[in-house]
Amino acid sequence: MTLAQLFDLAFGNIGRFFKEIAFKKEERGKLSYGLVGTLILVLTYGLIMLFSASYSTGYYRFKGDIYHFIRPQAILAVVGLVLMYLISNINYRSLRHMNWYLYILTLLLLVWALFSEPYNGCYRWVYMFGTTLQPSELAKFSAILGLACFADRYYEKRGTLLYGIVLPVLPLLPVVVLLYKEPHNSAIMLILLIAGSMILCGGVGRFWCIPAAGAAVFVIYKMLTGQDNYVQQRLGAWNGDEGDILYQTQQSLYSIASGGLTGLGIGNSRQKHLWLPEASNDFIFSVLCEELGFIGAVICMGLFAALIIQGVIIALNSPDYFGTMLGIGIMSQIAWQTMIHIAVVTNVAPNTGISLPFFSSGGTSLLILLCEMGIILSISRAGNAQNAARSKRSHEELARRMNPQRRTHKALHSN
């Protein structure tokens, strides 16, 4: 390999990224304002519920600061919305050139987290510039981008076992191992679910899906049950054994049951007053049910369903396969996180500690999610531009067909 080739391998894609970053005029369509409106409703709903669920914990644990959780979340929500709009004006195709850079950065941050200060016995955070960053959130998007790039590059071979399943999953193995060392089992499960959704939707041969899914379930089971007490306690609590984890689930169910049909009213939850652990994060949906009742819960799930459906439609209307896969991956992340979070707080699934998108406290998650929604809007611009161009050509073709008839009609009348 020559020096020029080595330099191009290391830095060439950065130049290609900036060369392709801007939309061509004819490719930059309108925003999908329906998706923007739905997202703002979800985000507003989430910020209101976060403040309601967190002010008690902030008051008791942070010297009377009831804004301890909502203050940074609100600031990052504004920053995230600005970034979302800026990213929506970037050509999403340029992200293909940043795939390996993002992947390497993710691995470095995950290794860094293992040498950082632990919290509750877990090494999940990187401390920098006076704040914290959770690399697992970046790992989710890195997996989505990597799978979308691979699927697009080897589109014709996607029906084979090697190119449809084995090779796309191989880069995820170092990420999974590092997450296992933290440990962060919920992130592992979520990344594998996203990968499975993208591989299945990408058109891999159905013959390979069942054995691949069985192998994945077996590996996950061995990984989780091999950890000392950590997962076994959670599984035991789900089965009804006594312990601290069961206490958390019980408090969640008490909270949901107290809400009834219409709830106790916004701000009136009793369980959030240090009875329900992680009320501002892993169990925020429980507080929502207690304060707004069944009706509030249905509205929340309806908004998420509307957001996910609109995002999937945008992905399917993408002008290219890469955009479709990228959109499917992003929306599958939101869908899986929402479903698992609700399943956990209602005790349908074991306690895995997954946050509710746009609701739970967590600046890294919120910022990355809003940036991902900017990518969805970028895909929507390209799709809307294509539809507008197709509609224009259709009208022009119709006008050409009508003109001879109009000329003949005028000629007959003139005679």
N, C-alpha and C positions, 0 to 999 in steps of 0.2 A: 504494500500500500504506500503510495507516494505521500509526500507532505501535504500536497494540495487536496488529495482525497481525504486525508485525516482531518484537515482543517474544515473541509466541507461537511464531514460526518459530525464534527463537534459543533460547528456554528452555522452551517449552511441553511438549516431549517429555520433559524431565527430570521435570516434575510427573506426566505420564502414566505414566512409568516407575515412579515410587515408588507411584503409585496402584494399579498392576497387579502390583507385585512379589511380593505374597504370594499363595499358593495359597488358593482357597476350600476350605473344609473338605472338601466332597464331591469336590474335584478332586485332593486330596493323597493319593495312594496309597502303598503300601509301596515300599521300595527293591528294585531287582533285585540280590539278594545274590549271585547267580551271577556277574554282571558285576563286582561289587566284589571277590569272591574271586579271579577271574581276573586282574583288574588288580593286586591286591596281589602275586600270584605273579609277574607280569611285572615289576613294579617292584622286588621283592626280588631277583629274578634279575638285573635290570639293575644294581642297586647293588653286588651281589657281584662281577659281572663288571667293572664300572667300577673298583672298588678293585684288583682283580687286574691289570687292564690298565694302570692309571695309576701305581701306586706307584713303579715303576722310573723313569718320567719325572719324577715329583715328587722323587725322591731325587737324581737327577743334575742337574736343572735348577733346583731350588728349595731348595738348601742342605739336603738331607737330609730335606725335609718329604714323607714318603710319603703324608700325608693331604691334600696340596694340592688334589687334584681331588675326592676323595670327601667331604671335610668339608662344603663348601658344597652339594654335590649332596644329601647326606643331610639337611641342614637344610632345604633347599628342598623335598625330598620330603615331609617332615613338614608343613611349611607348606602345601604343595600339597594334601595329603590333607585338611587342615582346611578349606581353601578349597573343595575339591571337595564336602565334606559340606555346607558352608554354601550353596553354589550349588545343590546338589541340592534344597534347600528353597525355592529361588526359582522363581517361575513363569517358565519360559523364554519365554513369550509377551511378557513385558515387555521383552525384549531388542530387539524390533522398534523401540522408541522410541529406542534408543541407537545405531542403525545409522550415521547421518550423523556423530554425534559421534566415534564410533570411527574412521570413515573419514578425517575431517579430522585427527584425532590421528595416525593412521598416516602420512599424507602429511607432516605436520610433522616427525615423527621421522625419516622417510626423508630429508628435506631436511637435517635436522640432522646425520645421519650423514655426509653428503657433505662437511660442513665440520669433521668431527671428525678426530682423529688416526688415520691409516691403520695397518693391520696387514697385513704381507705384501703391501703395495700395494693393499689393498682398504679401502673406506670403508663398513664394515658395522655399526659399533658406535657407540652413543651413550654417553658417559661422564657419569654423574651420581651424586651422593651416594656417591662412592668405589667405585662398582661400574659394570658395563657392562650395556647392554641392546641386544639385536639386534632392530631394528624389523621385519625381514623375518618374524620369528616372529609378531608381531602382525598383519602384513599378511595372513598366511594365514587367520587367523580373521576378520579384517575382510572378506576376499573371501567367505568362507563365509557370514557373516551377511548381507552385502549381497545376494548371489545368492538366499539363502533368502527375504529380505524381498521382493525384486522378483518372484520366482516366485509367492509367496503373493498379492501384490497384483494381479498380472496373470495369474491362473490360467487364466481363460477364453480368453486370447489366446496361451497358451504354444506353440501349434502353428504360429504364424506366424514367419517369418524375423526380422521386426523385434523382436517381443516375446519370441521364444524364444531368440534368439542375439545379435542386434546390440546392443540396449539393455542387456541384462544385462552384456555384456562391456565396454561403453564405460567405466564407472568404473574398470575394471582397467587401462586403458591408462596413466594417469599413474603408477600403482604399478609397472607393468612398466618404464616409461621410467626411473624413479628407481632401480629395482633394476639396470637395465642400466648405469647410470652408476657403480654402486658398484665393480666389477661383482659381481653375485650371480646367476649364470645358473641354478644349481640351484634357487634360490627361484622364479625366473621359471617354470622348467619345472614345478615342483610346483604353483604357483598355477594355471597353465593346465590341468594335468591334473585338479586338483580342480574347476575351473570346468567342464571338459568332462564330468566324471563327473556333476556336479549337473545340468547342462543335459540330458544324455542320460537320466538317471534321472527328471528332472522331467517327461518326456513330450513334449519338443519333437518336431515332425514329423520322421520318419526321412529324409524327402527332403532336409532341410537339413543333416543331420549329416555326410554324406560331404564335400560341398563345403566346409563350415565347418572340418572337421578338416584337409582338404587345405590350406586357406588358412592355418590356424594353424601347420601343419608348415612351410610355405614361409616364413612370417614368422620363425619361430624359427630356421630354418636360416640365413636371411640375417643375422639379428641375431648369431648365434653365430660364424659364419664371418667376419663383418666385423670382429671384434676382433683386435687385433694379437697374434699368437703364443699368447695365453692359451688359447683353446679349441683352436686348431690343434695345439698341443703335446699336449694331452690326447687329441684324436682321433688324432694321429699315434702316440702311445704305445699306444693301443688297437689300432692297425693293426700294431704291432710295431716302430716306429721307436725308436732309442735315445734316452735322455734321463732326466731326473730323475723324471718322472711314471711312466715305465716301471719304474724302480727301485722305486717305491712299490707298484706293482701286483705286481711280481715277489715282493717281500717278503710281500705279502698271500697270494699263492699258495703260497709256501714254508710260511707259517704254517698255512694250511688243510691242506696235504698232510702236514705233520708230525703232525697230530692223529690221523689214522687213524680207526678205529672208535670207540674209547673215550677218546682224548685222552691228553695227557701228565700230566693231573692239574691241579686248580685251583691257580693260582699258579705253574705250572711252564713257562709259555711262554718260549721263548728269543727269539723275534722282537721281543717288546715291549721288550727291553733296548736301546732306541734304534736297532734295526735297522728296525723298521716305523714309518714316520712316522704321526702322528695315531692311535696305537693306542688312545687313550682316546676318540676321537671318530669320525672318518670310517671307521675300519677296526677298530672294536671287535668286530665279528662274526668277523673273522679270528682274533683272540685267543681268542674263545669256541670256535671250531672247533679251534684248536691244543690248548687245555687240556681241553676236554670232548668233542672228537671229533665224529663224525657223529651219535652219539646225542644229545649235548648240543645240536647244531644243530637236529636234528629236534624236540626238546622245545621249543626256543625258537620255532621256526616254528609248531609246534602251538599254543603258548600265544597267539601273535599271531593265528592263524587263529580260535581260540576267542573271543578278545576282539573281533575284527572282526565275526564272525558274530553274536555276541550283540548288539553295537551296532547292526548293520543290522536285526536283528529288532525291537529296541526302536524304531528309527526308523520301520519299516513299521507298527508298532502304535500310532504316535502318534495322538492324537485329531484332529489337524488336519494340513493340508498343510505349514504352516510348520514344524512339529516334524519332520515326515518329511524335508523338505529340509535342515533344520539338522543332523539326525542323520546323513543320508547324506553331507553335506559333511565333517563331523568324522571320520567313520569312513573316508572316502576319503582324507583326509590321512594318517591312520595307515597305511592299506593301501599307498598309493603310496610313502610314505617307507620303509616296511619292505622292499617289493619292490625299490626302486631301490638301497637300501643294500646288500642282499644281492647284487644283480646286479653292483654296482660291485666289491665285494671279491672276487667270484669271476670278474671280468673278462668277464662276460656283457655289461656295458654300459661305456661310457667312464667314467673317473673324474670324477664330478660333485660329490663332497664333500657328500653328504647324510647326516645323522646317523641313527642307529637310535633310534626313539622309546623313551623310558624307560630306555635303556641308555647312550647317548652322553653325554659331558660337555657341559653347557650348561644353566645355570640358567634362562635365559629360556624355552627350549624346554620344559623339564620343567614349569615352573610353568604355562605356558599350556596345555600338554597336559592336565595334571591339572584345570585349570579347565574345559577343554572336556569332560572326562569327567564333571565335575559337571553340565554342561548335559545330557549324555546321561542321567544319572541323574534329572535333573529331568523330562525327557521320559518316562522310564520310570515315574516316579511318576504322571504324568497318565494314561499308558496303562494302568497297573495299576488306577488308580481307576476308569477307564472300564470295564475288564473286570470289576471287582468289582461295579460298579453294574449292568452288563448281566446278570451271573450272578445277582444278587439279584432283579432283575425277572423273570428266567426261573424262579427257584424260587418266587416269589410267584405267577406265572401258573400254574405247575404245581399249586401248593397250591389255588388257586381252582378249578381244573378237577377236582381230586380231592375237594374238600369236598362237592359235590352227590352224588357217587357214594357217599361215606361216609355221608351223611345217608340216602340211599335204602337203603343196606345195613342201617343201624341200624333204619330203619322196618320193613323186611321181617322182621328178627329179632324186633322187639317185637311184631309181629302173630302 
